[in-house]
């Protein structure tokens, strides 16, 4: 974690302090959560999006063997995994 300093308008600072007091968290935690949600998206939403694509191509013709399909896309001749 890195330390950062911000300059905030008085009204924003007051709102953050009041919200932190109300929620029983630090202003730093409020800022981290807000930045994470704004720039990285909500973790639950990201997780749901990733889980939403699981099995998306399970019934697609020509993709019965996922490893073989990926290999064909890569077009390389690397040896197969020994597993």
mmCIF file of the N, C-alpha and C atoms, coordinates in Angstrom:
data_MODEL
# 
_entry.id   MODEL 
# 
loop_
_atom_site.group_PDB 
_atom_site.id 
_atom_site.type_symbol 
_atom_site.label_atom_id 
_atom_site.label_alt_id 
_atom_site.label_comp_id 
_atom_site.label_asym_id 
_atom_site.label_entity_id 
_atom_site.label_seq_id 
_atom_site.pdbx_PDB_ins_code 
_atom_site.Cartn_x 
_atom_site.Cartn_y 
_atom_site.Cartn_z 
_atom_site.occupancy 
_atom_site.B_iso_or_equiv 
_atom_site.pdbx_formal_charge 
_atom_site.auth_seq_id 
_atom_site.auth_comp_id 
_atom_site.auth_asym_id 
_atom_site.auth_atom_id 
_atom_site.pdbx_PDB_model_num 
ATOM 1   N N  . UNK A 1 1  ? 0.851   -1.167  0.000   1.00 0.00 ? 1  UNK A N  1 
ATOM 2   C CA . UNK A 1 1  ? 0.000   0.000   0.000   1.00 0.00 ? 1  UNK A CA 1 
ATOM 3   C C  . UNK A 1 1  ? 0.900   1.234   0.000   1.00 0.00 ? 1  UNK A C  1 
ATOM 4   N N  . UNK A 1 2  ? 0.500   2.221   -0.753  1.00 0.00 ? 2  UNK A N  1 
ATOM 5   C CA . UNK A 1 2  ? 1.266   3.469   -0.837  1.00 0.00 ? 2  UNK A CA 1 
ATOM 6   C C  . UNK A 1 2  ? 0.517   4.601   -0.159  1.00 0.00 ? 2  UNK A C  1 
ATOM 7   N N  . UNK A 1 3  ? 1.274   5.505   0.402   1.00 0.00 ? 3  UNK A N  1 
ATOM 8   C CA . UNK A 1 3  ? 0.706   6.690   1.029   1.00 0.00 ? 3  UNK A CA 1 
ATOM 9   C C  . UNK A 1 3  ? 0.545   7.772   -0.035  1.00 0.00 ? 3  UNK A C  1 
ATOM 10  N N  . UNK A 1 4  ? -0.609  8.435   -0.022  1.00 0.00 ? 4  UNK A N  1 
ATOM 11  C CA . UNK A 1 4  ? -0.861  9.528   -0.956  1.00 0.00 ? 4  UNK A CA 1 
ATOM 12  C C  . UNK A 1 4  ? -1.486  10.689  -0.200  1.00 0.00 ? 4  UNK A C  1 
ATOM 13  N N  . UNK A 1 5  ? -1.298  11.867  -0.740  1.00 0.00 ? 5  UNK A N  1 
ATOM 14  C CA . UNK A 1 5  ? -1.926  13.056  -0.175  1.00 0.00 ? 5  UNK A CA 1 
ATOM 15  C C  . UNK A 1 5  ? -2.852  13.654  -1.213  1.00 0.00 ? 5  UNK A C  1 
ATOM 16  N N  . UNK A 1 6  ? -3.998  14.134  -0.764  1.00 0.00 ? 6  UNK A N  1 
ATOM 17  C CA . UNK A 1 6  ? -4.977  14.753  -1.648  1.00 0.00 ? 6  UNK A CA 1 
ATOM 18  C C  . UNK A 1 6  ? -5.376  16.114  -1.103  1.00 0.00 ? 6  UNK A C  1 
ATOM 19  N N  . UNK A 1 7  ? -5.675  17.011  -1.995  1.00 0.00 ? 7  UNK A N  1 
ATOM 20  C CA . UNK A 1 7  ? -6.267  18.284  -1.613  1.00 0.00 ? 7  UNK A CA 1 
ATOM 21  C C  . UNK A 1 7  ? -7.747  18.199  -1.951  1.00 0.00 ? 7  UNK A C  1 
ATOM 22  N N  . UNK A 1 8  ? -8.597  18.412  -0.952  1.00 0.00 ? 8  UNK A N  1 
ATOM 23  C CA . UNK A 1 8  ? -10.035 18.330  -1.145  1.00 0.00 ? 8  UNK A CA 1 
ATOM 24  C C  . UNK A 1 8  ? -10.685 19.651  -0.772  1.00 0.00 ? 8  UNK A C  1 
ATOM 25  N N  . UNK A 1 9  ? -11.775 19.960  -1.458  1.00 0.00 ? 9  UNK A N  1 
ATOM 26  C CA . UNK A 1 9  ? -12.551 21.135  -1.087  1.00 0.00 ? 9  UNK A CA 1 
ATOM 27  C C  . UNK A 1 9  ? -13.112 20.912  0.320   1.00 0.00 ? 9  UNK A C  1 
ATOM 28  N N  . UNK A 1 10 ? -13.374 22.006  1.021   1.00 0.00 ? 10 UNK A N  1 
ATOM 29  C CA . UNK A 1 10 ? -13.855 21.912  2.395   1.00 0.00 ? 10 UNK A CA 1 
ATOM 30  C C  . UNK A 1 10 ? -15.148 21.108  2.515   1.00 0.00 ? 10 UNK A C  1 
ATOM 31  N N  . UNK A 1 11 ? -16.082 21.314  1.573   1.00 0.00 ? 11 UNK A N  1 
ATOM 32  C CA . UNK A 1 11 ? -17.353 20.600  1.663   1.00 0.00 ? 11 UNK A CA 1 
ATOM 33  C C  . UNK A 1 11 ? -17.183 19.094  1.447   1.00 0.00 ? 11 UNK A C  1 
ATOM 34  N N  . UNK A 1 12 ? -16.296 18.720  0.540   1.00 0.00 ? 12 UNK A N  1 
ATOM 35  C CA . UNK A 1 12 ? -16.033 17.300  0.306   1.00 0.00 ? 12 UNK A CA 1 
ATOM 36  C C  . UNK A 1 12 ? -15.343 16.665  1.510   1.00 0.00 ? 12 UNK A C  1 
ATOM 37  N N  . UNK A 1 13 ? -14.415 17.376  2.090   1.00 0.00 ? 13 UNK A N  1 
ATOM 38  C CA . UNK A 1 13 ? -13.731 16.895  3.282   1.00 0.00 ? 13 UNK A CA 1 
ATOM 39  C C  . UNK A 1 13 ? -14.718 16.701  4.434   1.00 0.00 ? 13 UNK A C  1 
ATOM 40  N N  . UNK A 1 14 ? -15.605 17.654  4.611   1.00 0.00 ? 14 UNK A N  1 
ATOM 41  C CA . UNK A 1 14 ? -16.610 17.561  5.680   1.00 0.00 ? 14 UNK A CA 1 
ATOM 42  C C  . UNK A 1 14 ? -17.547 16.377  5.436   1.00 0.00 ? 14 UNK A C  1 
ATOM 43  N N  . UNK A 1 15 ? -17.951 16.187  4.184   1.00 0.00 ? 15 UNK A N  1 
ATOM 44  C CA . UNK A 1 15 ? -18.842 15.074  3.855   1.00 0.00 ? 15 UNK A CA 1 
ATOM 45  C C  . UNK A 1 15 ? -18.153 13.737  4.111   1.00 0.00 ? 15 UNK A C  1 
ATOM 46  N N  . UNK A 1 16 ? -16.894 13.621  3.727   1.00 0.00 ? 16 UNK A N  1 
ATOM 47  C CA . UNK A 1 16 ? -16.152 12.385  3.968   1.00 0.00 ? 16 UNK A CA 1 
ATOM 48  C C  . UNK A 1 16 ? -15.993 12.106  5.459   1.00 0.00 ? 16 UNK A C  1 
ATOM 49  N N  . UNK A 1 17 ? -15.662 13.138  6.228   1.00 0.00 ? 17 UNK A N  1 
ATOM 50  C CA . UNK A 1 17 ? -15.516 12.964  7.671   1.00 0.00 ? 17 UNK A CA 1 
ATOM 51  C C  . UNK A 1 17 ? -16.834 12.543  8.321   1.00 0.00 ? 17 UNK A C  1 
ATOM 52  N N  . UNK A 1 18 ? -17.931 13.158  7.913   1.00 0.00 ? 18 UNK A N  1 
ATOM 53  C CA . UNK A 1 18 ? -19.234 12.807  8.467   1.00 0.00 ? 18 UNK A CA 1 
ATOM 54  C C  . UNK A 1 18 ? -19.613 11.368  8.106   1.00 0.00 ? 18 UNK A C  1 
ATOM 55  N N  . UNK A 1 19 ? -19.378 10.999  6.858   1.00 0.00 ? 19 UNK A N  1 
ATOM 56  C CA . UNK A 1 19 ? -19.707 9.634   6.407   1.00 0.00 ? 19 UNK A CA 1 
ATOM 57  C C  . UNK A 1 19 ? -18.857 8.603   7.119   1.00 0.00 ? 19 UNK A C  1 
ATOM 58  N N  . UNK A 1 20 ? -17.578 8.894   7.302   1.00 0.00 ? 20 UNK A N  1 
ATOM 59  C CA . UNK A 1 20 ? -16.675 7.976   7.998   1.00 0.00 ? 20 UNK A CA 1 
ATOM 60  C C  . UNK A 1 20 ? -17.136 7.778   9.437   1.00 0.00 ? 20 UNK A C  1 
ATOM 61  N N  . UNK A 1 21 ? -17.526 8.851   10.076  1.00 0.00 ? 21 UNK A N  1 
ATOM 62  C CA . UNK A 1 21 ? -18.009 8.773   11.449  1.00 0.00 ? 21 UNK A CA 1 
ATOM 63  C C  . UNK A 1 21 ? -19.297 7.955   11.523  1.00 0.00 ? 21 UNK A C  1 
ATOM 64  N N  . UNK A 1 22 ? -20.194 8.197   10.585  1.00 0.00 ? 22 UNK A N  1 
ATOM 65  C CA . UNK A 1 22 ? -21.472 7.488   10.532  1.00 0.00 ? 22 UNK A CA 1 
ATOM 66  C C  . UNK A 1 22 ? -21.272 5.992   10.307  1.00 0.00 ? 22 UNK A C  1 
ATOM 67  N N  . UNK A 1 23 ? -20.349 5.626   9.418   1.00 0.00 ? 23 UNK A N  1 
ATOM 68  C CA . UNK A 1 23 ? -20.123 4.217   9.077   1.00 0.00 ? 23 UNK A CA 1 
ATOM 69  C C  . UNK A 1 23 ? -19.104 3.540   9.980   1.00 0.00 ? 23 UNK A C  1 
ATOM 70  N N  . UNK A 1 24 ? -18.419 4.325   10.800  1.00 0.00 ? 24 UNK A N  1 
ATOM 71  C CA . UNK A 1 24 ? -17.435 3.739   11.703  1.00 0.00 ? 24 UNK A CA 1 
ATOM 72  C C  . UNK A 1 24 ? -16.179 3.253   10.998  1.00 0.00 ? 24 UNK A C  1 
ATOM 73  N N  . UNK A 1 25 ? -15.805 3.944   9.930   1.00 0.00 ? 25 UNK A N  1 
ATOM 74  C CA . UNK A 1 25 ? -14.584 3.600   9.188   1.00 0.00 ? 25 UNK A CA 1 
ATOM 75  C C  . UNK A 1 25 ? -13.738 4.861   9.051   1.00 0.00 ? 25 UNK A C  1 
ATOM 76  N N  . UNK A 1 26 ? -12.543 4.682   8.544   1.00 0.00 ? 26 UNK A N  1 
ATOM 77  C CA . UNK A 1 26 ? -11.676 5.841   8.331   1.00 0.00 ? 26 UNK A CA 1 
ATOM 78  C C  . UNK A 1 26 ? -12.008 6.513   7.001   1.00 0.00 ? 26 UNK A C  1 
ATOM 79  N N  . UNK A 1 27 ? -11.615 7.758   6.890   1.00 0.00 ? 27 UNK A N  1 
ATOM 80  C CA . UNK A 1 27 ? -11.762 8.475   5.621   1.00 0.00 ? 27 UNK A CA 1 
ATOM 81  C C  . UNK A 1 27 ? -10.953 7.765   4.548   1.00 0.00 ? 27 UNK A C  1 
ATOM 82  N N  . UNK A 1 28 ? -9.782  7.282   4.913   1.00 0.00 ? 28 UNK A N  1 
ATOM 83  C CA . UNK A 1 28 ? -8.936  6.560   3.948   1.00 0.00 ? 28 UNK A CA 1 
ATOM 84  C C  . UNK A 1 28 ? -9.666  5.360   3.373   1.00 0.00 ? 28 UNK A C  1 
ATOM 85  N N  . UNK A 1 29 ? -10.372 4.615   4.218   1.00 0.00 ? 29 UNK A N  1 
ATOM 86  C CA . UNK A 1 29 ? -11.104 3.446   3.736   1.00 0.00 ? 29 UNK A CA 1 
ATOM 87  C C  . UNK A 1 29 ? -12.226 3.856   2.797   1.00 0.00 ? 29 UNK A C  1 
ATOM 88  N N  . UNK A 1 30 ? -12.935 4.928   3.130   1.00 0.00 ? 30 UNK A N  1 
ATOM 89  C CA . UNK A 1 30 ? -13.987 5.419   2.227   1.00 0.00 ? 30 UNK A CA 1 
ATOM 90  C C  . UNK A 1 30 ? -13.412 5.783   0.862   1.00 0.00 ? 30 UNK A C  1 
ATOM 91  N N  . UNK A 1 31 ? -12.278 6.468   0.872   1.00 0.00 ? 31 UNK A N  1 
ATOM 92  C CA . UNK A 1 31 ? -11.644 6.878   -0.386  1.00 0.00 ? 31 UNK A CA 1 
ATOM 93  C C  . UNK A 1 31 ? -11.208 5.653   -1.175  1.00 0.00 ? 31 UNK A C  1 
ATOM 94  N N  . UNK A 1 32 ? -10.600 4.661   -0.508  1.00 0.00 ? 32 UNK A N  1 
ATOM 95  C CA . UNK A 1 32 ? -10.171 3.439   -1.206  1.00 0.00 ? 32 UNK A CA 1 
ATOM 96  C C  . UNK A 1 32 ? -11.353 2.725   -1.845  1.00 0.00 ? 32 UNK A C  1 
ATOM 97  N N  . UNK A 1 33 ? -12.437 2.590   -1.094  1.00 0.00 ? 33 UNK A N  1 
ATOM 98  C CA . UNK A 1 33 ? -13.627 1.906   -1.623  1.00 0.00 ? 33 UNK A CA 1 
ATOM 99  C C  . UNK A 1 33 ? -14.195 2.673   -2.813  1.00 0.00 ? 33 UNK A C  1 
ATOM 100 N N  . UNK A 1 34 ? -14.292 3.982   -2.692  1.00 0.00 ? 34 UNK A N  1 
ATOM 101 C CA . UNK A 1 34 ? -14.838 4.797   -3.781  1.00 0.00 ? 34 UNK A CA 1 
ATOM 102 C C  . UNK A 1 34 ? -13.965 4.700   -5.034  1.00 0.00 ? 34 UNK A C  1 
ATOM 103 N N  . UNK A 1 35 ? -12.656 4.764   -4.852  1.00 0.00 ? 35 UNK A N  1 
ATOM 104 C CA . UNK A 1 35 ? -11.750 4.672   -6.001  1.00 0.00 ? 35 UNK A CA 1 
ATOM 105 C C  . UNK A 1 35 ? -11.795 3.290   -6.630  1.00 0.00 ? 35 UNK A C  1 
ATOM 106 N N  . UNK A 1 36 ? -11.846 2.269   -5.798  1.00 0.00 ? 36 UNK A N  1 
ATOM 107 C CA . UNK A 1 36 ? -11.909 0.898   -6.313  1.00 0.00 ? 36 UNK A CA 1 
ATOM 108 C C  . UNK A 1 36 ? -13.191 0.700   -7.124  1.00 0.00 ? 36 UNK A C  1 
ATOM 109 N N  . UNK A 1 37 ? -14.326 1.158   -6.574  1.00 0.00 ? 37 UNK A N  1 
ATOM 110 C CA . UNK A 1 37 ? -15.595 1.016   -7.289  1.00 0.00 ? 37 UNK A CA 1 
ATOM 111 C C  . UNK A 1 37 ? -15.607 1.815   -8.580  1.00 0.00 ? 37 UNK A C  1 
ATOM 112 N N  . UNK A 1 38 ? -15.043 3.012   -8.551  1.00 0.00 ? 38 UNK A N  1 
ATOM 113 C CA . UNK A 1 38 ? -15.071 3.889   -9.727  1.00 0.00 ? 38 UNK A CA 1 
ATOM 114 C C  . UNK A 1 38 ? -14.134 3.420   -10.827 1.00 0.00 ? 38 UNK A C  1 
ATOM 115 N N  . UNK A 1 39 ? -12.934 3.012   -10.455 1.00 0.00 ? 39 UNK A N  1 
ATOM 116 C CA . UNK A 1 39 ? -11.927 2.722   -11.469 1.00 0.00 ? 39 UNK A CA 1 
ATOM 117 C C  . UNK A 1 39 ? -11.667 1.240   -11.694 1.00 0.00 ? 39 UNK A C  1 
ATOM 118 N N  . UNK A 1 40 ? -12.055 0.402   -10.774 1.00 0.00 ? 40 UNK A N  1 
ATOM 119 C CA . UNK A 1 40 ? -11.846 -1.035  -10.943 1.00 0.00 ? 40 UNK A CA 1 
ATOM 120 C C  . UNK A 1 40 ? -13.167 -1.781  -11.019 1.00 0.00 ? 40 UNK A C  1 
ATOM 121 N N  . UNK A 1 41 ? -14.253 -1.110  -10.762 1.00 0.00 ? 41 UNK A N  1 
ATOM 122 C CA . UNK A 1 41 ? -15.554 -1.759  -10.758 1.00 0.00 ? 41 UNK A CA 1 
ATOM 123 C C  . UNK A 1 41 ? -15.777 -2.488  -9.443  1.00 0.00 ? 41 UNK A C  1 
ATOM 124 N N  . UNK A 1 42 ? -16.994 -2.708  -9.134  1.00 0.00 ? 42 UNK A N  1 
ATOM 125 C CA . UNK A 1 42 ? -17.359 -3.399  -7.918  1.00 0.00 ? 42 UNK A CA 1 
ATOM 126 C C  . UNK A 1 42 ? -16.911 -4.853  -8.002  1.00 0.00 ? 42 UNK A C  1 
ATOM 127 N N  . UNK A 1 43 ? -16.291 -5.367  -6.935  1.00 0.00 ? 43 UNK A N  1 
ATOM 128 C CA . UNK A 1 43 ? -15.764 -6.734  -6.936  1.00 0.00 ? 43 UNK A CA 1 
ATOM 129 C C  . UNK A 1 43 ? -16.858 -7.751  -7.224  1.00 0.00 ? 43 UNK A C  1 
ATOM 130 N N  . UNK A 1 44 ? -18.024 -7.592  -6.630  1.00 0.00 ? 44 UNK A N  1 
ATOM 131 C CA . UNK A 1 44 ? -19.122 -8.532  -6.875  1.00 0.00 ? 44 UNK A CA 1 
ATOM 132 C C  . UNK A 1 44 ? -19.565 -8.494  -8.335  1.00 0.00 ? 44 UNK A C  1 
ATOM 133 N N  . UNK A 1 45 ? -19.603 -7.295  -8.910  1.00 0.00 ? 45 UNK A N  1 
ATOM 134 C CA . UNK A 1 45 ? -19.980 -7.172  -10.317 1.00 0.00 ? 45 UNK A CA 1 
ATOM 135 C C  . UNK A 1 45 ? -18.931 -7.806  -11.223 1.00 0.00 ? 45 UNK A C  1 
ATOM 136 N N  . UNK A 1 46 ? -17.631 -7.589  -10.903 1.00 0.00 ? 46 UNK A N  1 
ATOM 137 C CA . UNK A 1 46 ? -16.568 -8.207  -11.708 1.00 0.00 ? 46 UNK A CA 1 
ATOM 138 C C  . UNK A 1 46 ? -16.630 -9.715  -11.611 1.00 0.00 ? 46 UNK A C  1 
ATOM 139 N N  . UNK A 1 47 ? -16.837 -10.233 -10.395 1.00 0.00 ? 47 UNK A N  1 
ATOM 140 C CA . UNK A 1 47 ? -16.917 -11.674 -10.205 1.00 0.00 ? 47 UNK A CA 1 
ATOM 141 C C  . UNK A 1 47 ? -18.099 -12.249 -10.980 1.00 0.00 ? 47 UNK A C  1 
ATOM 142 N N  . UNK A 1 48 ? -19.253 -11.583 -10.915 1.00 0.00 ? 48 UNK A N  1 
ATOM 143 C CA . UNK A 1 48 ? -20.438 -12.040 -11.646 1.00 0.00 ? 48 UNK A CA 1 
ATOM 144 C C  . UNK A 1 48 ? -20.194 -12.025 -13.148 1.00 0.00 ? 48 UNK A C  1 
ATOM 145 N N  . UNK A 1 49 ? -19.489 -11.019 -13.639 1.00 0.00 ? 49 UNK A N  1 
ATOM 146 C CA . UNK A 1 49 ? -19.191 -10.944 -15.068 1.00 0.00 ? 49 UNK A CA 1 
ATOM 147 C C  . UNK A 1 49 ? -18.298 -12.104 -15.506 1.00 0.00 ? 49 UNK A C  1 
ATOM 148 N N  . UNK A 1 50 ? -17.296 -12.411 -14.702 1.00 0.00 ? 50 UNK A N  1 
ATOM 149 C CA . UNK A 1 50 ? -16.401 -13.528 -15.035 1.00 0.00 ? 50 UNK A CA 1 
ATOM 150 C C  . UNK A 1 50 ? -17.165 -14.843 -14.985 1.00 0.00 ? 50 UNK A C  1 
ATOM 151 N N  . UNK A 1 51 ? -17.947 -15.043 -13.937 1.00 0.00 ? 51 UNK A N  1 
ATOM 152 C CA . UNK A 1 51 ? -18.714 -16.285 -13.829 1.00 0.00 ? 51 UNK A CA 1 
ATOM 153 C C  . UNK A 1 51 ? -19.765 -16.394 -14.926 1.00 0.00 ? 51 UNK A C  1 
ATOM 154 N N  . UNK A 1 52 ? -20.223 -15.259 -15.426 1.00 0.00 ? 52 UNK A N  1 
ATOM 155 C CA . UNK A 1 52 ? -21.220 -15.260 -16.488 1.00 0.00 ? 52 UNK A CA 1 
ATOM 156 C C  . UNK A 1 52 ? -20.711 -15.815 -17.808 1.00 0.00 ? 52 UNK A C  1 
ATOM 157 N N  . UNK A 1 53 ? -19.407 -15.805 -18.004 1.00 0.00 ? 53 UNK A N  1 
ATOM 158 C CA . UNK A 1 53 ? -18.874 -16.338 -19.265 1.00 0.00 ? 53 UNK A CA 1 
ATOM 159 C C  . UNK A 1 53 ? -18.440 -17.790 -19.151 1.00 0.00 ? 53 UNK A C  1 
ATOM 160 N N  . UNK A 1 54 ? -18.452 -18.346 -17.931 1.00 0.00 ? 54 UNK A N  1 
ATOM 161 C CA . UNK A 1 54 ? -18.067 -19.740 -17.755 1.00 0.00 ? 54 UNK A CA 1 
ATOM 162 C C  . UNK A 1 54 ? -19.038 -20.623 -18.535 1.00 0.00 ? 54 UNK A C  1 
ATOM 163 N N  . UNK A 1 55 ? -18.495 -21.476 -19.367 1.00 0.00 ? 55 UNK A N  1 
ATOM 164 C CA . UNK A 1 55 ? -19.309 -22.405 -20.148 1.00 0.00 ? 55 UNK A CA 1 
ATOM 165 C C  . UNK A 1 55 ? -19.992 -21.788 -21.342 1.00 0.00 ? 55 UNK A C  1 
ATOM 166 N N  . UNK A 1 56 ? -19.627 -20.560 -21.690 1.00 0.00 ? 56 UNK A N  1 
ATOM 167 C CA . UNK A 1 56 ? -20.288 -19.851 -22.778 1.00 0.00 ? 56 UNK A CA 1 
ATOM 168 C C  . UNK A 1 56 ? -20.235 -20.625 -24.099 1.00 0.00 ? 56 UNK A C  1 
ATOM 169 N N  . UNK A 1 57 ? -19.113 -21.297 -24.348 1.00 0.00 ? 57 UNK A N  1 
ATOM 170 C CA . UNK A 1 57 ? -18.954 -22.023 -25.608 1.00 0.00 ? 57 UNK A CA 1 
ATOM 171 C C  . UNK A 1 57 ? -19.105 -23.525 -25.438 1.00 0.00 ? 57 UNK A C  1 
ATOM 172 N N  . UNK A 1 58 ? -19.703 -23.987 -24.348 1.00 0.00 ? 58 UNK A N  1 
ATOM 173 C CA . UNK A 1 58 ? -19.738 -25.424 -24.077 1.00 0.00 ? 58 UNK A CA 1 
ATOM 174 C C  . UNK A 1 58 ? -20.451 -26.218 -25.169 1.00 0.00 ? 58 UNK A C  1 
ATOM 175 N N  . UNK A 1 59 ? -21.433 -25.640 -25.848 1.00 0.00 ? 59 UNK A N  1 
ATOM 176 C CA . UNK A 1 59 ? -22.178 -26.351 -26.896 1.00 0.00 ? 59 UNK A CA 1 
ATOM 177 C C  . UNK A 1 59 ? -21.803 -25.901 -28.300 1.00 0.00 ? 59 UNK A C  1 
ATOM 178 N N  . UNK A 1 60 ? -20.748 -25.118 -28.423 1.00 0.00 ? 60 UNK A N  1 
ATOM 179 C CA . UNK A 1 60 ? -20.341 -24.614 -29.735 1.00 0.00 ? 60 UNK A CA 1 
ATOM 180 C C  . UNK A 1 60 ? -19.649 -25.723 -30.522 1.00 0.00 ? 60 UNK A C  1 
ATOM 181 N N  . UNK A 1 61 ? -20.048 -25.954 -31.757 1.00 0.00 ? 61 UNK A N  1 
ATOM 182 C CA . UNK A 1 61 ? -19.414 -26.993 -32.571 1.00 0.00 ? 61 UNK A CA 1 
ATOM 183 C C  . UNK A 1 61 ? -17.939 -26.676 -32.819 1.00 0.00 ? 61 UNK A C  1 
ATOM 184 N N  . UNK A 1 62 ? -17.110 -27.696 -32.761 1.00 0.00 ? 62 UNK A N  1 
ATOM 185 C CA . UNK A 1 62 ? -15.694 -27.529 -33.037 1.00 0.00 ? 62 UNK A CA 1 
ATOM 186 C C  . UNK A 1 62 ? -14.873 -27.144 -31.824 1.00 0.00 ? 62 UNK A C  1 
ATOM 187 N N  . UNK A 1 63 ? -15.509 -27.058 -30.668 1.00 0.00 ? 63 UNK A N  1 
ATOM 188 C CA . UNK A 1 63 ? -14.784 -26.680 -29.466 1.00 0.00 ? 63 UNK A CA 1 
ATOM 189 C C  . UNK A 1 63 ? -14.958 -27.771 -28.397 1.00 0.00 ? 63 UNK A C  1 
ATOM 190 N N  . UNK A 1 64 ? -15.064 -28.996 -28.838 1.00 0.00 ? 64 UNK A N  1 
ATOM 191 C CA . UNK A 1 64 ? -15.247 -30.098 -27.896 1.00 0.00 ? 64 UNK A CA 1 
ATOM 192 C C  . UNK A 1 64 ? -14.020 -30.252 -26.992 1.00 0.00 ? 64 UNK A C  1 
ATOM 193 N N  . UNK A 1 65 ? -12.844 -30.045 -27.559 1.00 0.00 ? 65 UNK A N  1 
ATOM 194 C CA . UNK A 1 65 ? -11.604 -30.146 -26.794 1.00 0.00 ? 65 UNK A CA 1 
ATOM 195 C C  . UNK A 1 65 ? -11.019 -28.742 -26.679 1.00 0.00 ? 65 UNK A C  1 
ATOM 196 N N  . UNK A 1 66 ? -11.165 -28.136 -25.503 1.00 0.00 ? 66 UNK A N  1 
ATOM 197 C CA . UNK A 1 66 ? -10.716 -26.762 -25.295 1.00 0.00 ? 66 UNK A CA 1 
ATOM 198 C C  . UNK A 1 66 ? -9.234  -26.562 -25.542 1.00 0.00 ? 66 UNK A C  1 
ATOM 199 N N  . UNK A 1 67 ? -8.403  -27.517 -25.070 1.00 0.00 ? 67 UNK A N  1 
ATOM 200 C CA . UNK A 1 67 ? -6.951  -27.399 -25.274 1.00 0.00 ? 67 UNK A CA 1 
ATOM 201 C C  . UNK A 1 67 ? -6.601  -27.398 -26.757 1.00 0.00 ? 67 UNK A C  1 
ATOM 202 N N  . UNK A 1 68 ? -7.221  -28.304 -27.501 1.00 0.00 ? 68 UNK A N  1 
ATOM 203 C CA . UNK A 1 68 ? -6.947  -28.377 -28.942 1.00 0.00 ? 68 UNK A CA 1 
ATOM 204 C C  . UNK A 1 68 ? -7.409  -27.097 -29.647 1.00 0.00 ? 68 UNK A C  1 
ATOM 205 N N  . UNK A 1 69 ? -8.537  -26.565 -29.225 1.00 0.00 ? 69 UNK A N  1 
ATOM 206 C CA . UNK A 1 69 ? -9.051  -25.344 -29.841 1.00 0.00 ? 69 UNK A CA 1 
ATOM 207 C C  . UNK A 1 69 ? -8.098  -24.183 -29.602 1.00 0.00 ? 69 UNK A C  1 
ATOM 208 N N  . UNK A 1 70 ? -7.638  -24.017 -28.364 1.00 0.00 ? 70 UNK A N  1 
ATOM 209 C CA . UNK A 1 70 ? -6.697  -22.934 -28.045 1.00 0.00 ? 70 UNK A CA 1 
ATOM 210 C C  . UNK A 1 70 ? -5.409  -23.115 -28.825 1.00 0.00 ? 70 UNK A C  1 
ATOM 211 N N  . UNK A 1 71 ? -4.921  -24.341 -28.901 1.00 0.00 ? 71 UNK A N  1 
ATOM 212 C CA . UNK A 1 71 ? -3.713  -24.637 -29.662 1.00 0.00 ? 71 UNK A CA 1 
ATOM 213 C C  . UNK A 1 71 ? -3.872  -24.234 -31.133 1.00 0.00 ? 71 UNK A C  1 
ATOM 214 N N  . UNK A 1 72 ? -5.056  -24.487 -31.688 1.00 0.00 ? 72 UNK A N  1 
ATOM 215 C CA . UNK A 1 72 ? -5.292  -24.130 -33.093 1.00 0.00 ? 72 UNK A CA 1 
ATOM 216 C C  . UNK A 1 72 ? -5.316  -22.612 -33.274 1.00 0.00 ? 72 UNK A C  1 
ATOM 217 N N  . UNK A 1 73 ? -5.802  -21.887 -32.274 1.00 0.00 ? 73 UNK A N  1 
ATOM 218 C CA . UNK A 1 73 ? -5.803  -20.431 -32.353 1.00 0.00 ? 73 UNK A CA 1 
ATOM 219 C C  . UNK A 1 73 ? -4.391  -19.868 -32.272 1.00 0.00 ? 73 UNK A C  1 
ATOM 220 N N  . UNK A 1 74 ? -3.581  -20.471 -31.420 1.00 0.00 ? 74 UNK A N  1 
ATOM 221 C CA . UNK A 1 74 ? -2.207  -19.998 -31.252 1.00 0.00 ? 74 UNK A CA 1 
ATOM 222 C C  . UNK A 1 74 ? -1.365  -20.285 -32.489 1.00 0.00 ? 74 UNK A C  1 
ATOM 223 N N  . UNK A 1 75 ? -1.619  -21.410 -33.114 1.00 0.00 ? 75 UNK A N  1 
ATOM 224 C CA . UNK A 1 75 ? -0.854  -21.771 -34.290 1.00 0.00 ? 75 UNK A CA 1 
ATOM 225 C C  . UNK A 1 75 ? 0.601   -22.091 -33.977 1.00 0.00 ? 75 UNK A C  1 
ATOM 226 N N  . UNK A 1 76 ? 0.854   -22.531 -32.744 1.00 0.00 ? 76 UNK A N  1 
ATOM 227 C CA . UNK A 1 76 ? 2.237   -22.855 -32.396 1.00 0.00 ? 76 UNK A CA 1 
ATOM 228 C C  . UNK A 1 76 ? 2.422   -24.360 -32.269 1.00 0.00 ? 76 UNK A C  1 
ATOM 229 N N  . UNK A 1 77 ? 3.646   -24.747 -32.068 1.00 0.00 ? 77 UNK A N  1 
ATOM 230 C CA . UNK A 1 77 ? 3.941   -26.179 -31.978 1.00 0.00 ? 77 UNK A CA 1 
ATOM 231 C C  . UNK A 1 77 ? 4.563   -26.542 -30.622 1.00 0.00 ? 77 UNK A C  1 
ATOM 232 N N  . UNK A 1 78 ? 4.151   -25.840 -29.585 1.00 0.00 ? 78 UNK A N  1 
ATOM 233 C CA . UNK A 1 78 ? 4.655   -26.172 -28.260 1.00 0.00 ? 78 UNK A CA 1 
ATOM 234 C C  . UNK A 1 78 ? 4.143   -27.546 -27.859 1.00 0.00 ? 78 UNK A C  1 
ATOM 235 N N  . UNK A 1 79 ? 4.948   -28.286 -27.099 1.00 0.00 ? 79 UNK A N  1 
ATOM 236 C CA . UNK A 1 79 ? 4.503   -29.606 -26.676 1.00 0.00 ? 79 UNK A CA 1 
ATOM 237 C C  . UNK A 1 79 ? 3.306   -29.508 -25.732 1.00 0.00 ? 79 UNK A C  1 
ATOM 238 N N  . UNK A 1 80 ? 2.462   -30.510 -25.771 1.00 0.00 ? 80 UNK A N  1 
ATOM 239 C CA . UNK A 1 80 ? 1.283   -30.536 -24.893 1.00 0.00 ? 80 UNK A CA 1 
ATOM 240 C C  . UNK A 1 80 ? 1.713   -30.714 -23.444 1.00 0.00 ? 80 UNK A C  1 
ATOM 241 N N  . UNK A 1 81 ? 0.892   -30.254 -22.530 1.00 0.00 ? 81 UNK A N  1 
ATOM 242 C CA . UNK A 1 81 ? 1.162   -30.456 -21.108 1.00 0.00 ? 81 UNK A CA 1 
ATOM 243 C C  . UNK A 1 81 ? 1.150   -31.943 -20.791 1.00 0.00 ? 81 UNK A C  1 
ATOM 244 N N  . UNK A 1 82 ? 2.073   -32.410 -19.941 1.00 0.00 ? 82 UNK A N  1 
ATOM 245 C CA . UNK A 1 82 ? 2.131   -33.849 -19.636 1.00 0.00 ? 82 UNK A CA 1 
ATOM 246 C C  . UNK A 1 82 ? 0.980   -34.328 -18.761 1.00 0.00 ? 82 UNK A C  1 
ATOM 247 N N  . UNK A 1 83 ? 0.193   -33.424 -18.224 1.00 0.00 ? 83 UNK A N  1 
ATOM 248 C CA . UNK A 1 83 ? -0.915  -33.827 -17.326 1.00 0.00 ? 83 UNK A CA 1 
ATOM 249 C C  . UNK A 1 83 ? -1.968  -34.517 -18.087 1.00 0.00 ? 83 UNK A C  1 
# 
